């Protein structure tokens, strides 16, 4: 059993609250259970109790065994001086506060419904693809939809954490930070980190100063990518090399290692050279990219924004000095949709949150609902269980649910898991999810 189970019991009041007594025999009346604390410090804050006729206001700490108070060094941590009750499954050692006062302790082992414990243990011991795979039949539609909505927001909150950190470092320069994260997503999974490094090492300001000349933008990008450090046979890369040499001296530029880039198992259309050329064209034809994003209304407008025509050299090349069949090499619709999911939607969501303008957050969610669902192994797994995934908002929520909740068996934080525990039984159907 995990300590999180005790938190669940306390939050949901799923234990017998009548006739409570401390281990010393004093009566306990719970007036306020407190707020669950997800950060460092006591488990529940600002509780209110009456113990032996005395009113107490303070925090509540929980452990499987009371001796864990000392194992976790709470006895020497001032953050725990305001604890008024120790809730444990088993009392194996008396606990004293730093001032010598005996900490009131409540043992709840015999106050938990037997069916609830059985359901919890079954969930924790389940080896199926998701722990409650055979238990959805008892869950109401509204609970499942609420679970998906909750996980959709959680996913966006997680995706914006790194964006916020970079925003703070740039003093809130949305254009610069959007440029960095858009570059990262141009690299997709394989070359995302090199692209991010490239953008971090190449200030957007330099590109904007030379935005009217595509060759100069390509020189900046390919040079900083470490791809212009050899002698070429073709005239065009030698021209870029010469341009970059001048920029390197003028701006004191230092390229990232060429070895950072990956080509293995990539289709030629996804080679980093092609992605850089496409990114260069986007910068060339679109000033103030984030401002343009804020003005968009639908998916089609974004698709048009990313409808870029690659430069002539790259229409007949996938790498320098190696000619290939003529191809326009435009960004595919699926790739643009990934940009929307992984960059544009999180930025709109965070911008709306920081500016307290809900319209941007609503637009972010609408864009997802208007996009087709992603196709990957996780979505295929849900579909095998009978789940209908008809748009990217549902697929994103299900990816979050699987990777952050189900895989980590965080059933106690899940609305579906809570519903199953509340019913006190494990059922054998997943059909209820078919409606979503």
N, C-alpha and C positions, 0 to 999 in steps of 0.2 A: 504494500500500500504506500502511496506517495502523500507527502504533506499537502499537495494540491487538493487531495480529496477532503481534507479537513477544511480547507478554504471554501470548497464547494458546499460542504455541509453547513458552514456558518453563514455564507452568503444567501443560500437558498432556504435556510432554516429547516433543513431536512434531518432534524434530530429531535428527540423528546425534550421540550424546554421546561417541563413542569417539575417542580420539586428539586431544582438544581441546588447542589451544595458543593462547597470547596472540599478539598481533601481534609481540611481541618474541621469540617462539619458546619461551616457558616452558610446560611441561606444566600442564594444569588438570584437577583431579579434583573433580567436584561431589559433595559429601556431603549437603548440604541446599540445596534450591532456594529456600527462604525462603517467607514468606507474602505474597501479593499485596496491595499497599497501594492502596486506593481513594481515599485522601485525599492531601493535599499531602505532598511529600517523595519519596524514592526509590521505585521501582516495586515492589521486593520487599525485605522486611525480614527480618533475622535469617537470612541465608544462611550456609552453611559450605562453604569451598573449601580445596583444597590446591593452591597455585600454586608450582611449582618447589621442592616439598618443604617449603614453609612453610604452616602452618595459619592460615587467615584466617576470622574471624567478623565479619559486618557486612552491609551492604545492597548491593543490585544495581540498577543503573540501566540503562535501555534507550533507544536512539534509532535512527531509521532511518539517520542519519549521525552519526559521532562529533563532528562540528563543532557539532551541536545542543547539546552540553554547554555551549558558550559562548553560543550563541544564546538559550538558556533561563536564562542567568546562574547556572548551578550553580557556576561557579568562584568566585563571591563569596557563596554561600549556605552557612552553617555546617551546615544540615540535610544536606548532601551530603558532609561531611567523613568520614563513616564508610562511604562506598561502597568496596567491595573489588573490584568487577568492572563493566566497562562492556560491555554486550552490544549489538552494532550489526549492521545489515545491510551497511553500507559504512563502511570506515575512511578518511575523507578528511582527518583532522587529528589529530595526537597530542594527548592530553589530560593536563594536569598538575593535581595537587591544589593546594590553597592553600598547602601546605607545600613545594611544589616536586616532590613525588614523582610519577613517571609512573604514571598510572592504568592498570592492566592491562586490556586490551581484547580481547574475543572477537568475531570476525566469523563469523556463522552463515549468510551468504547461500548458500553452496554446500552446506549441511547440511540444507536443507529439502526434503522429498520433492516432486518436480515435480507429481505429481497433487494434492497438498494445495494448492499455490500456484494451480493451475488452478481448483480448486473454490472457493477463496477469492475469486479474481478474478471468477468467474462470479456468485457471490453478490453481490459488491459492485457489479457492473455490471448486475444484473438489474433490469428495469423493470416487472416484473409487480406485482400488487397486494401480494403478499408476496414477498420475495426467493427463498425456497425453494419457491415454489408448485408447481414441477414435480418436486420432489425428495423427497417424503415416503414414497415406496414402500419405500425401504430403511430407514426408521426404525421401530424396534420400538415396539409399543404401550406398553410400560412407560416408555419414554423420553418419549413424547408426554404420557402422563399425568403424569409427573414434571415436565415443562415447564409444564403447566397448574397443577399444585399450586404450583410455584415462583412463577409469575406472580401467582397468587391472593394469596399471602403478600406479595409485593412491592407489590401494589396496596394492600393494607391498611396496610402500613408507610408508603407514600407518603401515604395519606389521613390518617394520624394525625400527620404531622409538624406541621401547623398547629395541631392540637388540643393537642399537647404544648407548643407555644410559648405558647398562651393559658393553659394549665394552670399553667405556670411563673409567668406574670405574676399569676395569681390565687391563687398559693400552694396549688395543688392543690384548688381548689373545683370539684368535678365537677358539682354542680348548676348553678352559674352558667355554666360552659363548655358544658354540654349545652344549656342554654337558648339560648345564643348560636348554636350550630351547628344546633339544631333550627329556630330562627327562620330562619336562612339557607336551610335546605332547604324551608321553607314558601314561599319566594320562587322556588323552582326555579331554572332557569338565568337567566331574564330578570331577575328581581328578587331574586336571591340576595344580591347585594352591598348593596342598600338595606335588606333585612331584617336583614342582619348589622350594618350601621351602626345600625339602630334598636335592636337588642338591646344593642349596646355602649353606646349613649347612654341606655339606660333600665335602671337596675339592677333585677335580679330582686327584690331585697328590697322595693322600692317596690310592685311588683305583688302580692307575697305579703301585704303589710300590708293590701291592699284586696281580697284574693282573693274574699271572700264577696259582693262586689257587682260583677256583670258590667259594668254601665254604667261604673263607675269604672275597670275594667281597660281597657275600650274607649277611654275618655277618655285614659288614659295613652298607649296605643298609637297611636291616630289623631292625638293631639296631637303626640307625638314624631315621628310620620311626616310632620309638616308639613301635614296634611290638614284642620286646623280653623282655618285663618287667614282664612277669608272669612265673610261673613254668609249664613246659610242660610234657606231657606223652611220646611223641615221643623222640627218641634219637637225631634225626637230629636238631630240633630247640634248644634243650638243648646244643648241640655242638656249634651252632651259637651264643647262648647266652654267652657261655664261651669265645668264640673268641672275641665277641664284648666287653665284660667286660675288656679284656686286651687292646683292641684298645682304648676304652673309657678313660682308665687311661693314656695310652701312649700319645694320641693326644688331651686330654681334650675335648672330644666330648660331645655334649648335644643334645639329640633327640628332634624331634618335637612332639607335642602332638598327642597321638594315636587317639583322638577324631576328628582330622582333616580329617581323611580318611572316604570316603563314600562307602557303599556297597548297599544301598537301591536301588531297581529297576535295578540293574546291572546284566547282565548275568554272571554266575560264571567265564566264560573265561575272563571277563573284571574286575574281582576283583583286587584291588590294589596289593594283594599278588602275583598274577600271573604276573601282569605287572612288578612288581619289580624283580621277578625271571627272566623274559625275558630280562629286562634291564641289570641285572647282567651278564647274558650269553653274551650279546652283548659287554659289557665292557671287559669281559674275553677273547673273541676271536678277538677283533678288537682294536688294538692300533692306536692312532692318527685318530680318526673318521673323523674329519673335513678334514684332508689331504686326506683321502680316498674319501670323497665327492667331493673334488676339482678334483680328477682324473677320476671320473665317466663320461661316455659318453651317457648313456641312462637309461631308466626306468628299464630295465631288470637287469642291473648291481646293481642298488639300491635294487631291490627285492632280489637279491642273497646276498647282504651285510646284509640284515635283516632276512635272513633265519637261525634263531637261534634255537638250540635244547635245550629245557629247562632241568634243572637238574633232576636227577632221582626222588628225593623226590616229586617234584611238578608234575610229571607225574601221580601220584596217590593221589594228594591233591589239593584242591582249597584254603584251609585255614590250619593252623597248627592243628595237632592232630585230623583231621577228614578225614579219608581215603575215596577216591572216585574211580570211575572206571578208569582204565588206559587210559590216553589220552596224546598225544604228546604236545598239547597246543601251537602250533606254531603261530606266528603272521600271521594273515590273510592278503591276498593281499589288501583288502580294507583299512585295518589299515595302511599298509605300504604306500599306496597311500596318506593317510591323512598325514603321516609323510613328504612325499615329498612336498605336497601342503603347509603345515603349518610350516615346519621347513627348509627343504633342499632348496626349491625354494627361500624363502626370504633371506636365508644366501648367496646363490650364487649370487642373485641380488645385495645385499648390498656389497658383496666382490668385485664384478666387478665394482660397482660404486666407492667404496673407492680406489681401485687400478687402476681405469681408464682402465680396461680391459673388453671391451664390450663382449668378447666371453663368459664370465660367465653369463652375463645378458641374452644373446641370448640363452644360454643353459637352464637357468631358465625358459624362456618362452617356449622353445621347450619341456621341460619336461611336462609342463602343457598341451600343445597342444597334447602330446602323451598319456595323461591320460584320462580315461573316466570321464564324468561329474559327479559331486556329485549329490546325490539324497537327497533332503530335501524339506521343504515346500515352500521355496522361488523359487527354480527351478521348482517345480510343478506349482506354481502360474504363472511363465512366460510361461510354456508349455500350460497352460489353455488358455493363450492369443494367442497361435499359434506360439510361438517362438521355433525354433529348437536349442537344446543345445547338441552339439555332442562331446564336450571335456571339460576338466577342465579349460582351459583358458577362454572359453566362460562363463562357469558357475561361475567362480570367478569374472569375469567382471560384470555379471548380479547380483550377490550377492552384490557387491559394489554399483552398480547403484541403487538397490532397498533400501538397508539399509542406505546408506550415502546421496543419492541424492533424490530419489523419496519419501521416508518416511518423509524426512525433507523439502520436497517441494523446493528443491534447483534448480528449473527449469532454473533459470537464469544462473547457472554455467554449465548447461548441453547442449551439442551440439545439441541434439534432441530438447530440450526445446527452445533453441535459434532459431533453424530452424523454429519451429512452430510459434514463435513470429514474426520472420522475414516475414513469409507468411501472418501474420495478420489474421489468421482464425483458428478455431478449427474444424478438420475433424473427421470422424467417423470410422476409420479403423486402425487395427494393423497389417494388412497383410504384410506390408513391412518387418517386423522383421522375417517373415518365412524364409527368405533367409539366416539367421544367426543362 
